[in-house]
Amino acid sequence: MEPLQIPLSALSITRQQEALGPTLGNTASNDSFVAVTDNMNDESCDSDSGDDPDILVDDILKPYRAHESRKRQRSTSSEQSSYGQASLPSPCKGPKRSEIGETNTRSAQNMTVLFSDHPIFGTGLLDHKTLPQLPPPSWATSSPMALQTLTRELKQVHTIQSQNHAASLGWSVDTSAIDNLFQWIVQFHSFESGLPLAMDMESRGIKSIVLEVRFGSNFPMSPPFVRIIRPRFLPFLEGGGGHVTAGGAICSEMLTNSGWSPAMSMEMVFLQIRLGLCDIKRPARLDTWQRGDNDYGIAEAVAAYIRAAVNHGWDVPEDLENIHAEWGMPPAS
């Protein structure tokens, strides 16, 4: 497999020095590319947060297991009275402890991302009470493949963050704040100071871009839906970029059925989104004036995503409508 190529202009000064050595500033241009290699990892990493990923995931899965237990008890009673047979096992079994630390071939150990030369981001400062907090979706307990994949992905994200500085990753997921596997809140931060987006953020005192990721019942066969919650970006028709639609949705071919791969890790999804936000040919910019409520809404995000996908000829995921309009609690006991 060929190494991932990252634009040199998207790297921090520190990482540029690691990649090019003493020639930096003399022979390198902004159009240069560097390959991602194992020896470009950050030597000094954040200490482990102390949270066991198995415990985190176990707490999240408790409501699903409780629902499955009640359903299994009803099924067992009914079947034993009619056929004397036991019910099927629950599809919501917790992860095995041997899976802790599991990573795929696109783990953070073989990847570098877009670093800031002036990291100012601090973890744990986002007030999640100001963000959408969805209940588990109605399909949560009937989607064992999605549950299994999301369990693995959440543990992997936790492990990656415990082994790397937040500023070196450029994204952050507060795994301790997740109580619904099908909805994640992600922050993108620590952009290189020369980027237009970074300058816009600094001028307004904004430390991070807050995004929501929703997973449908067909995940990982279908892509997640990713949208920006805040702040608002300059619309594409007014000179904006970064694959951010007028409604705040992230619309790239990767996040449609035309370009999605079930093997894509969430770490790679975050990297690709960040690469789009750091595009210097069509840079992402913050909106120049207030448009009603500061936060994007889910309805405008979905509508803009569909418009953009149709205009490009990309296939819209079949479960998008469920992700948007039919999100609900698991069936009552």
BALOBA-1460 file (C-alpha; in Angstrom, 3 decimals):
// residues 333
<rec num="1" residu="m" x="0.000" y="0.000" z="0.000"/>
<rec num="2" residu="e" x="1.355" y="3.409" z="-0.935"/>
<rec num="3" residu="p" x="1.851" y="5.851" z="1.946"/>
<rec num="4" residu="l" x="-0.734" y="8.599" z="2.435"/>
<rec num="5" residu="q" x="0.388" y="11.900" z="0.881"/>
<rec num="6" residu="i" x="-0.309" y="15.042" z="2.947"/>
<rec num="7" residu="p" x="0.156" y="18.589" z="1.573"/>
<rec num="8" residu="l" x="3.171" y="20.182" z="3.265"/>
<rec num="9" residu="s" x="1.261" y="23.419" z="3.766"/>
<rec num="10" residu="a" x="-1.237" y="21.546" z="5.933"/>
<rec num="11" residu="l" x="1.408" y="20.467" z="8.445"/>
<rec num="12" residu="s" x="2.646" y="22.447" z="11.407"/>
<rec num="13" residu="i" x="6.146" y="23.913" z="11.483"/>
<rec num="14" residu="t" x="7.207" y="21.161" z="13.877"/>
<rec num="15" residu="r" x="5.990" y="18.374" z="11.633"/>
<rec num="16" residu="q" x="7.444" y="20.060" z="8.548"/>
<rec num="17" residu="q" x="10.833" y="20.013" z="10.286"/>
<rec num="18" residu="e" x="10.412" y="16.326" z="11.098"/>
<rec num="19" residu="a" x="9.574" y="15.552" z="7.473"/>
<rec num="20" residu="l" x="12.186" y="17.710" z="5.700"/>
<rec num="21" residu="g" x="14.927" y="18.293" z="8.255"/>
<rec num="22" residu="p" x="17.195" y="21.343" z="8.017"/>
<rec num="23" residu="t" x="16.164" y="22.092" z="4.417"/>
<rec num="24" residu="l" x="12.852" y="23.523" z="5.647"/>
<rec num="25" residu="g" x="12.381" y="27.071" z="4.491"/>
<rec num="26" residu="n" x="15.086" y="26.806" z="1.837"/>
<rec num="27" residu="t" x="13.927" y="24.328" z="-0.783"/>
<rec num="28" residu="a" x="10.397" y="23.299" z="0.252"/>
<rec num="29" residu="s" x="7.353" y="24.936" z="-1.274"/>
<rec num="30" residu="n" x="3.741" y="25.026" z="-0.172"/>
<rec num="31" residu="d" x="2.902" y="22.619" z="-2.980"/>
<rec num="32" residu="s" x="5.261" y="19.942" z="-1.634"/>
<rec num="33" residu="f" x="3.869" y="16.677" z="-0.312"/>
<rec num="34" residu="v" x="5.162" y="14.405" z="2.405"/>
<rec num="35" residu="a" x="4.430" y="10.730" z="2.892"/>
<rec num="36" residu="v" x="3.057" y="9.466" z="6.171"/>
<rec num="37" residu="t" x="5.542" y="7.113" z="7.818"/>
<rec num="38" residu="d" x="5.876" y="5.296" z="11.099"/>
<rec num="39" residu="n" x="8.704" y="7.530" z="12.327"/>
<rec num="40" residu="m" x="6.569" y="10.671" z="12.120"/>
<rec num="41" residu="n" x="4.573" y="9.743" z="15.207"/>
<rec num="42" residu="d" x="4.646" y="12.013" z="18.223"/>
<rec num="43" residu="e" x="7.192" y="10.640" z="20.684"/>
<rec num="44" residu="s" x="5.560" y="12.165" z="23.754"/>
<rec num="45" residu="c" x="1.905" y="11.372" z="24.171"/>
<rec num="46" residu="d" x="-0.850" y="12.400" z="26.503"/>
<rec num="47" residu="s" x="-1.129" y="10.142" z="29.486"/>
<rec num="48" residu="d" x="-4.002" y="7.725" z="29.482"/>
<rec num="49" residu="s" x="-7.206" y="9.327" z="30.652"/>
<rec num="50" residu="g" x="-7.669" y="6.499" z="33.103"/>
<rec num="51" residu="d" x="-10.975" y="5.391" z="31.579"/>
<rec num="52" residu="d" x="-11.107" y="1.722" z="30.644"/>
<rec num="53" residu="p" x="-12.658" y="1.550" z="27.148"/>
<rec num="54" residu="d" x="-14.446" y="-1.679" z="28.076"/>
<rec num="55" residu="i" x="-16.083" y="0.089" z="31.029"/>
<rec num="56" residu="l" x="-17.082" y="3.050" z="28.862"/>
<rec num="57" residu="v" x="-18.663" y="0.816" z="26.234"/>
<rec num="58" residu="d" x="-20.263" y="-1.410" z="28.852"/>
<rec num="59" residu="d" x="-22.033" y="1.587" z="30.395"/>
<rec num="60" residu="i" x="-23.284" y="2.709" z="26.987"/>
<rec num="61" residu="l" x="-24.608" y="-0.757" z="26.139"/>
<rec num="62" residu="k" x="-26.530" y="-1.220" z="29.404"/>
<rec num="63" residu="p" x="-29.860" y="0.191" z="28.081"/>
<rec num="64" residu="y" x="-29.611" y="-1.983" z="24.979"/>
<rec num="65" residu="r" x="-28.855" y="-5.066" z="27.045"/>
<rec num="66" residu="a" x="-31.723" y="-4.298" z="29.424"/>
<rec num="67" residu="h" x="-34.139" y="-4.012" z="26.514"/>
<rec num="68" residu="e" x="-32.829" y="-7.229" z="24.968"/>
<rec num="69" residu="s" x="-33.105" y="-9.003" z="28.316"/>
<rec num="70" residu="r" x="-36.764" y="-8.025" z="28.694"/>
<rec num="71" residu="k" x="-37.493" y="-9.033" z="25.109"/>
<rec num="72" residu="r" x="-35.648" y="-12.319" z="25.595"/>
<rec num="73" residu="q" x="-37.590" y="-13.077" z="28.774"/>
<rec num="74" residu="r" x="-40.904" y="-12.482" z="27.013"/>
<rec num="75" residu="s" x="-39.786" y="-14.601" z="24.081"/>
<rec num="76" residu="t" x="-38.549" y="-17.379" z="26.367"/>
<rec num="77" residu="s" x="-41.807" y="-17.516" z="28.303"/>
<rec num="78" residu="s" x="-43.849" y="-17.593" z="25.121"/>
<rec num="79" residu="e" x="-41.723" y="-20.184" z="23.371"/>
<rec num="80" residu="q" x="-41.401" y="-22.441" z="26.392"/>
<rec num="81" residu="s" x="-45.153" y="-22.513" z="26.806"/>
<rec num="82" residu="s" x="-45.680" y="-23.308" z="23.112"/>
<rec num="83" residu="y" x="-42.574" y="-25.191" z="22.029"/>
<rec num="84" residu="g" x="-40.357" y="-25.614" z="25.071"/>
<rec num="85" residu="q" x="-37.523" y="-23.764" z="23.297"/>
<rec num="86" residu="a" x="-35.203" y="-21.007" z="24.554"/>
<rec num="87" residu="s" x="-34.907" y="-17.628" z="22.843"/>
<rec num="88" residu="l" x="-32.004" y="-16.596" z="20.641"/>
<rec num="89" residu="p" x="-29.003" y="-14.911" z="22.264"/>
<rec num="90" residu="s" x="-28.817" y="-11.129" z="22.364"/>
<rec num="91" residu="p" x="-27.036" y="-9.352" z="19.510"/>
<rec num="92" residu="c" x="-25.822" y="-6.713" z="21.999"/>
<rec num="93" residu="k" x="-23.126" y="-8.683" z="23.776"/>
<rec num="94" residu="g" x="-20.375" y="-6.556" z="25.238"/>
<rec num="95" residu="p" x="-16.878" y="-6.561" z="23.760"/>
<rec num="96" residu="k" x="-14.331" y="-9.108" z="24.908"/>
<rec num="97" residu="r" x="-11.583" y="-7.760" z="27.143"/>
<rec num="98" residu="s" x="-9.010" y="-9.213" z="24.738"/>
<rec num="99" residu="e" x="-10.191" y="-6.670" z="22.182"/>
<rec num="100" residu="i" x="-8.857" y="-3.714" z="24.200"/>
<rec num="101" residu="g" x="-6.344" y="-1.763" z="22.212"/>
<rec num="102" residu="e" x="-7.401" y="-3.342" z="18.917"/>
<rec num="103" residu="t" x="-6.488" y="-1.148" z="15.944"/>
<rec num="104" residu="n" x="-6.841" y="-1.495" z="12.201"/>
<rec num="105" residu="t" x="-4.290" y="-0.893" z="9.485"/>
<rec num="106" residu="r" x="-5.079" y="2.808" z="9.412"/>
<rec num="107" residu="s" x="-4.356" y="3.384" z="13.099"/>
<rec num="108" residu="a" x="-2.740" y="6.477" z="14.515"/>
<rec num="109" residu="q" x="0.565" y="4.620" z="14.719"/>
<rec num="110" residu="n" x="0.915" y="4.890" z="10.921"/>
<rec num="111" residu="m" x="-0.687" y="8.254" z="10.315"/>
<rec num="112" residu="t" x="0.112" y="11.904" z="10.774"/>
<rec num="113" residu="v" x="-2.521" y="14.611" z="10.588"/>
<rec num="114" residu="l" x="-2.748" y="18.337" z="10.313"/>
<rec num="115" residu="f" x="-1.100" y="19.966" z="13.297"/>
<rec num="116" residu="s" x="-1.181" y="23.471" z="14.692"/>
<rec num="117" residu="d" x="2.021" y="25.359" z="15.340"/>
<rec num="118" residu="h" x="0.197" y="27.209" z="18.125"/>
<rec num="119" residu="p" x="-2.008" y="24.630" z="19.886"/>
<rec num="120" residu="i" x="-4.615" y="26.383" z="22.021"/>
<rec num="121" residu="f" x="-7.231" y="23.669" z="22.336"/>
<rec num="122" residu="g" x="-8.134" y="22.289" z="25.741"/>
<rec num="123" residu="t" x="-10.079" y="19.053" z="26.154"/>
<rec num="124" residu="g" x="-13.102" y="18.783" z="28.413"/>
<rec num="125" residu="l" x="-14.251" y="22.386" z="27.917"/>
<rec num="126" residu="l" x="-17.237" y="21.730" z="25.635"/>
<rec num="127" residu="d" x="-20.624" y="21.935" z="27.359"/>
<rec num="128" residu="h" x="-22.492" y="18.951" z="25.932"/>
<rec num="129" residu="k" x="-25.744" y="20.187" z="27.467"/>
<rec num="130" residu="t" x="-25.847" y="22.854" z="24.745"/>
<rec num="131" residu="l" x="-25.722" y="20.189" z="22.007"/>
<rec num="132" residu="p" x="-28.327" y="17.766" z="20.618"/>
<rec num="133" residu="q" x="-28.624" y="14.753" z="22.916"/>
<rec num="134" residu="l" x="-30.486" y="11.969" z="21.166"/>
<rec num="135" residu="p" x="-31.911" y="8.816" z="22.758"/>
<rec num="136" residu="p" x="-30.830" y="5.460" z="21.341"/>
<rec num="137" residu="p" x="-32.493" y="5.005" z="17.935"/>
<rec num="138" residu="s" x="-35.351" y="2.601" z="17.397"/>
<rec num="139" residu="w" x="-33.095" y="0.268" z="15.384"/>
<rec num="140" residu="a" x="-30.317" y="0.070" z="17.982"/>
<rec num="141" residu="t" x="-31.132" y="-3.382" z="19.328"/>
<rec num="142" residu="s" x="-31.918" y="-4.850" z="15.908"/>
<rec num="143" residu="s" x="-28.616" y="-3.859" z="14.279"/>
<rec num="144" residu="p" x="-25.972" y="-6.219" z="15.718"/>
<rec num="145" residu="m" x="-23.416" y="-5.430" z="12.999"/>
<rec num="146" residu="a" x="-23.695" y="-1.698" z="13.669"/>
<rec num="147" residu="l" x="-23.399" y="-2.232" z="17.427"/>
<rec num="148" residu="q" x="-20.359" y="-4.458" z="17.044"/>
<rec num="149" residu="t" x="-18.618" y="-2.060" z="14.658"/>
<rec num="150" residu="l" x="-19.379" y="1.037" z="16.730"/>
<rec num="151" residu="t" x="-18.157" y="-0.700" z="19.880"/>
<rec num="152" residu="r" x="-14.857" y="-1.481" z="18.181"/>
<rec num="153" residu="e" x="-14.550" y="2.013" z="16.676"/>
<rec num="154" residu="l" x="-15.233" y="3.765" z="19.981"/>
<rec num="155" residu="k" x="-12.575" y="1.706" z="21.760"/>
<rec num="156" residu="q" x="-10.124" y="2.422" z="18.967"/>
<rec num="157" residu="v" x="-10.789" y="6.175" z="19.138"/>
<rec num="158" residu="h" x="-10.316" y="6.082" z="22.917"/>
<rec num="159" residu="t" x="-6.996" y="4.255" z="22.532"/>
<rec num="160" residu="i" x="-5.715" y="6.621" z="19.841"/>
<rec num="161" residu="q" x="-6.514" y="9.668" z="21.961"/>
<rec num="162" residu="s" x="-4.835" y="8.191" z="25.023"/>
<rec num="163" residu="q" x="-1.620" y="7.716" z="23.021"/>
<rec num="164" residu="n" x="-1.444" y="11.105" z="21.259"/>
<rec num="165" residu="h" x="-1.609" y="14.791" z="22.117"/>
<rec num="166" residu="a" x="-4.976" y="16.326" z="21.235"/>
<rec num="167" residu="a" x="-3.235" y="19.078" z="19.255"/>
<rec num="168" residu="s" x="-1.277" y="16.549" z="17.186"/>
<rec num="169" residu="l" x="-4.428" y="14.647" z="16.240"/>
<rec num="170" residu="g" x="-6.414" y="17.768" z="15.433"/>
<rec num="171" residu="w" x="-9.686" y="16.142" z="16.479"/>
<rec num="172" residu="s" x="-11.204" y="15.131" z="19.790"/>
<rec num="173" residu="v" x="-14.053" y="12.877" z="20.921"/>
<rec num="174" residu="d" x="-15.042" y="12.948" z="24.584"/>
<rec num="175" residu="t" x="-15.766" y="9.228" z="24.891"/>
<rec num="176" residu="s" x="-16.862" y="9.634" z="28.505"/>
<rec num="177" residu="a" x="-19.721" y="11.891" z="27.342"/>
<rec num="178" residu="i" x="-21.133" y="9.333" z="24.890"/>
<rec num="179" residu="d" x="-24.184" y="7.473" z="26.150"/>
<rec num="180" residu="n" x="-25.583" y="6.658" z="22.701"/>
<rec num="181" residu="l" x="-23.316" y="4.655" z="20.397"/>
<rec num="182" residu="f" x="-25.182" y="5.947" z="17.348"/>
<rec num="183" residu="q" x="-24.427" y="9.628" z="18.019"/>
<rec num="184" residu="w" x="-20.941" y="11.088" z="18.527"/>
<rec num="185" residu="i" x="-19.833" y="14.667" z="19.083"/>
<rec num="186" residu="v" x="-16.455" y="15.510" z="17.525"/>
<rec num="187" residu="q" x="-14.352" y="18.654" z="17.779"/>
<rec num="188" residu="f" x="-11.834" y="19.744" z="15.140"/>
<rec num="189" residu="h" x="-9.190" y="22.127" z="16.409"/>
<rec num="190" residu="s" x="-5.516" y="23.183" z="16.393"/>
<rec num="191" residu="f" x="-5.444" y="24.237" z="12.741"/>
<rec num="192" residu="e" x="-2.223" y="25.643" z="11.302"/>
<rec num="193" residu="s" x="-2.299" y="29.376" z="12.003"/>
<rec num="194" residu="g" x="-1.815" y="30.399" z="8.373"/>
<rec num="195" residu="l" x="-5.042" y="28.775" z="7.186"/>
<rec num="196" residu="p" x="-7.959" y="31.149" z="6.479"/>
<rec num="197" residu="l" x="-10.196" y="29.044" z="8.738"/>
<rec num="198" residu="a" x="-7.710" y="29.297" z="11.616"/>
<rec num="199" residu="m" x="-7.499" y="33.064" z="11.209"/>
<rec num="200" residu="d" x="-11.300" y="33.346" z="11.200"/>
<rec num="201" residu="m" x="-11.497" y="31.243" z="14.361"/>
<rec num="202" residu="e" x="-8.816" y="33.258" z="16.133"/>
<rec num="203" residu="s" x="-10.458" y="36.568" z="15.281"/>
<rec num="204" residu="r" x="-13.705" y="35.367" z="16.886"/>
<rec num="205" residu="g" x="-12.209" y="33.531" z="19.827"/>
<rec num="206" residu="i" x="-13.452" y="30.139" z="18.609"/>
<rec num="207" residu="k" x="-11.366" y="27.188" z="19.822"/>
<rec num="208" residu="s" x="-12.956" y="24.332" z="17.899"/>
<rec num="209" residu="i" x="-15.387" y="23.297" z="15.179"/>
<rec num="210" residu="v" x="-18.124" y="21.139" z="16.726"/>
<rec num="211" residu="l" x="-19.559" y="18.330" z="14.601"/>
<rec num="212" residu="e" x="-22.186" y="15.645" z="15.102"/>
<rec num="213" residu="v" x="-21.858" y="12.143" z="13.655"/>
<rec num="214" residu="r" x="-24.977" y="9.985" z="13.343"/>
<rec num="215" residu="f" x="-24.847" y="6.304" z="12.445"/>
<rec num="216" residu="g" x="-27.703" y="4.491" z="10.735"/>
<rec num="217" residu="s" x="-28.921" y="0.930" z="11.016"/>
<rec num="218" residu="n" x="-26.881" y="-0.136" z="7.966"/>
<rec num="219" residu="f" x="-23.526" y="1.058" z="9.316"/>
<rec num="220" residu="p" x="-20.816" y="0.112" z="8.373"/>
<rec num="221" residu="m" x="-22.330" y="-0.868" z="5.025"/>
<rec num="222" residu="s" x="-23.637" y="2.706" z="4.711"/>
<rec num="223" residu="p" x="-21.638" y="5.820" z="5.660"/>
<rec num="224" residu="p" x="-22.304" y="7.901" z="8.759"/>
<rec num="225" residu="f" x="-23.965" y="11.293" z="8.418"/>
<rec num="226" residu="v" x="-21.630" y="14.081" z="9.513"/>
<rec num="227" residu="r" x="-22.652" y="17.688" z="10.027"/>
<rec num="228" residu="i" x="-21.260" y="20.801" z="11.657"/>
<rec num="229" residu="i" x="-23.247" y="22.114" z="14.603"/>
<rec num="230" residu="r" x="-21.292" y="25.297" z="15.219"/>
<rec num="231" residu="p" x="-20.003" y="27.764" z="14.156"/>
<rec num="232" residu="r" x="-21.671" y="28.619" z="10.862"/>
<rec num="233" residu="f" x="-19.548" y="28.552" z="7.719"/>
<rec num="234" residu="l" x="-19.589" y="30.752" z="4.653"/>
<rec num="235" residu="p" x="-21.855" y="29.042" z="2.074"/>
<rec num="236" residu="f" x="-20.226" y="27.588" z="-1.018"/>
<rec num="237" residu="l" x="-22.119" y="29.939" z="-3.348"/>
<rec num="238" residu="e" x="-20.689" y="32.886" z="-1.428"/>
<rec num="239" residu="g" x="-17.091" y="31.721" z="-1.631"/>
<rec num="240" residu="g" x="-16.948" y="29.092" z="1.095"/>
<rec num="241" residu="g" x="-15.376" y="25.654" z="0.749"/>
<rec num="242" residu="g" x="-14.088" y="22.739" z="2.777"/>
<rec num="243" residu="h" x="-16.903" y="20.408" z="1.616"/>
<rec num="244" residu="v" x="-19.270" y="22.241" z="3.992"/>
<rec num="245" residu="t" x="-22.766" y="22.643" z="2.524"/>
<rec num="246" residu="a" x="-25.054" y="25.618" z="3.088"/>
<rec num="247" residu="g" x="-26.822" y="23.603" z="5.791"/>
<rec num="248" residu="g" x="-23.643" y="22.560" z="7.580"/>
<rec num="249" residu="a" x="-23.461" y="18.961" z="6.350"/>
<rec num="250" residu="i" x="-20.123" y="17.529" z="5.291"/>
<rec num="251" residu="c" x="-20.684" y="16.377" z="1.736"/>
<rec num="252" residu="s" x="-17.844" y="14.557" z="0.043"/>
<rec num="253" residu="e" x="-18.088" y="11.460" z="-2.107"/>
<rec num="254" residu="m" x="-16.533" y="9.478" z="0.736"/>
<rec num="255" residu="l" x="-19.661" y="10.078" z="2.851"/>
<rec num="256" residu="t" x="-22.077" y="8.853" z="0.180"/>
<rec num="257" residu="n" x="-22.767" y="5.350" z="-1.080"/>
<rec num="258" residu="s" x="-20.740" y="6.180" z="-4.191"/>
<rec num="259" residu="g" x="-17.468" y="6.552" z="-2.321"/>
<rec num="260" residu="w" x="-17.928" y="4.875" z="1.045"/>
<rec num="261" residu="s" x="-16.118" y="1.670" z="2.027"/>
<rec num="262" residu="p" x="-17.246" y="-0.495" z="4.979"/>
<rec num="263" residu="a" x="-13.553" y="-0.884" z="5.835"/>
<rec num="264" residu="m" x="-13.206" y="2.861" z="6.473"/>
<rec num="265" residu="s" x="-12.345" y="3.595" z="10.100"/>
<rec num="266" residu="m" x="-13.695" y="6.641" z="11.910"/>
<rec num="267" residu="e" x="-10.120" y="7.806" z="12.370"/>
<rec num="268" residu="m" x="-9.754" y="7.926" z="8.588"/>
<rec num="269" residu="v" x="-13.109" y="9.690" z="8.269"/>
<rec num="270" residu="f" x="-11.907" y="12.391" z="10.668"/>
<rec num="271" residu="l" x="-8.664" y="12.789" z="8.731"/>
<rec num="272" residu="q" x="-10.447" y="13.175" z="5.404"/>
<rec num="273" residu="i" x="-12.877" y="15.739" z="6.831"/>
<rec num="274" residu="r" x="-9.964" y="17.682" z="8.267"/>
<rec num="275" residu="l" x="-8.131" y="17.589" z="4.939"/>
<rec num="276" residu="g" x="-11.220" y="19.105" z="3.329"/>
<rec num="277" residu="l" x="-11.428" y="21.876" z="5.912"/>
<rec num="278" residu="c" x="-7.738" y="22.626" z="5.304"/>
<rec num="279" residu="d" x="-8.049" y="22.809" z="1.518"/>
<rec num="280" residu="i" x="-6.251" y="25.978" z="0.414"/>
<rec num="281" residu="k" x="-7.634" y="25.936" z="-3.141"/>
<rec num="282" residu="r" x="-11.225" y="26.327" z="-1.932"/>
<rec num="283" residu="p" x="-10.728" y="27.172" z="1.758"/>
<rec num="284" residu="a" x="-13.383" y="26.791" z="4.400"/>
<rec num="285" residu="r" x="-14.301" y="30.142" z="5.949"/>
<rec num="286" residu="l" x="-16.566" y="31.135" z="8.802"/>
<rec num="287" residu="d" x="-19.706" y="33.037" z="7.925"/>
<rec num="288" residu="t" x="-19.276" y="36.779" z="7.868"/>
<rec num="289" residu="w" x="-22.584" y="37.553" z="9.534"/>
<rec num="290" residu="q" x="-25.130" y="35.968" z="11.835"/>
<rec num="291" residu="r" x="-27.899" y="33.967" z="10.143"/>
<rec num="292" residu="g" x="-30.540" y="33.428" z="12.795"/>
<rec num="293" residu="d" x="-29.640" y="30.813" z="15.378"/>
<rec num="294" residu="n" x="-25.888" y="30.310" z="15.577"/>
<rec num="295" residu="d" x="-26.185" y="26.510" z="15.392"/>
<rec num="296" residu="y" x="-27.025" y="24.560" z="12.261"/>
<rec num="297" residu="g" x="-30.176" y="22.419" z="12.449"/>
<rec num="298" residu="i" x="-30.414" y="18.782" z="11.405"/>
<rec num="299" residu="a" x="-33.177" y="19.434" z="8.842"/>
<rec num="300" residu="e" x="-31.207" y="22.052" z="6.916"/>
<rec num="301" residu="a" x="-28.110" y="19.848" z="7.047"/>
<rec num="302" residu="v" x="-29.896" y="16.822" z="5.559"/>
<rec num="303" residu="a" x="-31.583" y="18.917" z="2.867"/>
<rec num="304" residu="a" x="-28.285" y="20.520" z="1.839"/>
<rec num="305" residu="y" x="-26.511" y="17.149" z="1.847"/>
<rec num="306" residu="i" x="-29.107" y="15.644" z="-0.486"/>
<rec num="307" residu="r" x="-28.945" y="18.630" z="-2.849"/>
<rec num="308" residu="a" x="-25.153" y="18.456" z="-3.046"/>
<rec num="309" residu="a" x="-25.089" y="14.679" z="-3.532"/>
<rec num="310" residu="v" x="-27.704" y="14.802" z="-6.295"/>
<rec num="311" residu="n" x="-25.875" y="17.637" z="-8.059"/>
<rec num="312" residu="h" x="-22.679" y="15.557" z="-8.091"/>
<rec num="313" residu="g" x="-24.444" y="12.338" z="-9.099"/>
<rec num="314" residu="w" x="-23.565" y="10.589" z="-5.831"/>
<rec num="315" residu="d" x="-25.832" y="7.931" z="-4.303"/>
<rec num="316" residu="v" x="-27.614" y="9.015" z="-1.118"/>
<rec num="317" residu="p" x="-27.626" y="6.338" z="1.641"/>
<rec num="318" residu="e" x="-30.958" y="4.582" z="2.027"/>
<rec num="319" residu="d" x="-30.990" y="4.974" z="5.805"/>
<rec num="320" residu="l" x="-30.542" y="8.763" z="5.720"/>
<rec num="321" residu="e" x="-34.256" y="9.366" z="6.289"/>
<rec num="322" residu="n" x="-34.153" y="7.199" z="9.417"/>
<rec num="323" residu="i" x="-31.110" y="9.070" z="10.695"/>
<rec num="324" residu="h" x="-32.991" y="12.344" z="10.249"/>
<rec num="325" residu="a" x="-36.719" y="11.904" z="10.824"/>
<rec num="326" residu="e" x="-37.378" y="8.523" z="12.426"/>
<rec num="327" residu="w" x="-34.925" y="8.552" z="15.311"/>
<rec num="328" residu="g" x="-36.629" y="7.224" z="18.416"/>
<rec num="329" residu="m" x="-36.381" y="5.229" z="21.602"/>
<rec num="330" residu="p" x="-36.234" y="1.422" z="21.547"/>
<rec num="331" residu="p" x="-39.672" y="-0.229" z="21.774"/>
<rec num="332" residu="a" x="-41.210" y="-0.044" z="25.220"/>
<rec num="333" residu="s" x="-41.009" y="-3.075" z="27.447"/>
